[in-house]
Amino acid sequence: MERRALHAALAAVPVPRWRVTQDIPWTVGDQVAWGERDPEAALGPATGAIAGQVRALLAALRPVDLPEQLVHADLTGNVLFADGQPPAFIDFSPLCRPAGLPLAVVAVDALQWQQARPEALDYLADEPEFDQLLARALIYRLATDVILRAGTPGVGLAARAAQPVTDLILARLASAGAR
């Protein structure tokens, strides 16, 4: 399937060593989402809704057993299309995570900022551990937003835009846990 072609091609490519050691908002957000960094330190300037959403999502996480590989962690807005040409990927954001994570990030972005309907997630229902990846994708985005928008009205905007997505993902996780 086309949505998997990029990451299938990247499966054997090593993650650049410098990416793991970078202390930038996107790396911090990723590490919070995967339990590799203290969320309270990352959320420091955030109060209220956005911190509460991150904490609720973190509490709903469980381990995933998926292979990790080099992925482009920020496909939203970074894929160019032209008739008759293969897609061009720009602004490569390398991470070492499961291949389904970038699709979860795109889904979260579409739900949060493009008013995508929850039914759009049905197109990705065959992705292993997709609800867990969705939760991590939203944590990644929210923690990154906190760092990038600290002290601005943008934190509140992100919190308001994310609340319905947080509620949806938590409901999906609760439903999956009940099965």
N, C-alpha and C positions, 0 to 999 in steps of 0.2 A: 504494500500500500504506500502511496506517495508520502503520506505524513510521517512515515518511518524511514524513508530513504536516506535522509541526511544522517540520522543517528546510526543507521546500519553501516553507512560508509565510515563513520567515526569510531566504530566499536573497537578497533585495534590500535587507534591512535592514542598515545599517552597524553595525559593532562599536563600542560606546561607546569613545571615545578614552581615558577614564580606566582602562579595563580593561587596556589594553596597558601602562600605566605602573605599575600596582600591583605592589608587591613583597610579595606574600602567598604562603603555601605552595602554593596551587593554580596560581598563575601561574608560580612557580618550577618546580614539577613539570612543567607543560606545556612550558616553555621547555627544560628538560633533555631531555624526550622528543623535541623537534623540533630539537635541536642548536643552540639559540639561547643556551644558558647552559652554562658549564663544570660538568659533572656532579660533579667532585671537590669544588668549593666547596659545592655543594648537599648532597653526601653526607657532608660533613665529620664530623659526629658518628657516622656509621654505620660500623660495622666488620663484618667477617664476611659472613654469608650475604646480607643484603639488598644490600649494596654490590656483592657479586659477581654477584648476579642482574641488577642494573641494568647493570653493565659488560658482562655477556654479552649482554644484550638490545641495548644500544647498539652492540656490535660486529656484530650481525646486521642492523642497519638498512641500508636502501638508500633512495635518494630516491624519493618518490612524486610522481606528476604528477596531482594532483587539484585541482579548484578549491576555494578557501577561501571561507568565508562565516561569518556569525554562527551559532553553535551553542550549545545548552544543554549544557555539558560534564558535568553531573552529574545525569543523569536518575534514577539509582538512589535510590529512596526519595523522589523529588521529583515523582511523578506521582500524582495523586489520581483515583480512579475512583468513579463513582456510577451506578447503573442508569439507563439512558435519557439520560445526560448525556455530553457529550464529555469527554475527560480534561482535568484541570486541572494545569498545570505550575507548580510553586512553586520557591522558592529558586533563581531563575534564575542560572546561572553562565556568563556570556558569554565565549566565546573565538572567535577567527577561525581556523577549521580546516576540513578536509573534513567534509562532512555525515555521512559514515559513522563518524566518530570517536565520537560519543556512543553509538552502538550497540556499538562495540568496548569502551567503558568499562563499559557495562551487562553485556556478556558477561564481561569480566574480573572484575567484582564478583560475578557469579553463580557463576563457577568458583571464585573465591578464598574467598568468604564464605558462599555458599548451597549448596555441594556440587553444583552443576550438573554434569551429565555432559558430557564433551567433545563428544558427539554433538549437543548443543544448538547448537553452532557451525554445524551444517549448515543451520539456518534462515537464516543470514546469508551463505551461500556466494556469493550473487550480488552482494554488496557489492564494489565495486572496491577492490583493494589491501587486502583485509580483514586478511590476516595481518600486514602492515606496520602497519595501524591497531591491531591487537591488541597488538603489541609496544609501540607508543607509548602505548597506554592503560595497559598494565601499568607501564611506566616512570613515567608520570604518577602513577599511584596509589602506587607504591613510593617515589618521590622525595618526594611529599607526605607519606606516612606517616613517613619519616625526619625531616622537618622538624617535623611535628606531635607525634611521639612520642619525639623525641630524649631520651635519658637515662632512658627508661622501659622496662619489660618489653614494651611494645607493639611496639617495633621487632622484637624476636625473634619475637613472635606473628605479625606481618605477614610476616616472612621465611619462617616455617614454612608459613603458609597460602598463600603465593605460590609456593613452590618447585615444586609439581606444575604450576602454571599456567605458570611460567617454562619448565619442561621441555617442556610441551605446545607452547607458542608457538615455542620454539627448534626443536623437531622439525618443526613445520609450515613454518617459514621454511626449514629445511634441505631439506625435501622439495620446496618450491616452487622453490628454487634449483637443485635437481638436474634439474628438468624443462626 
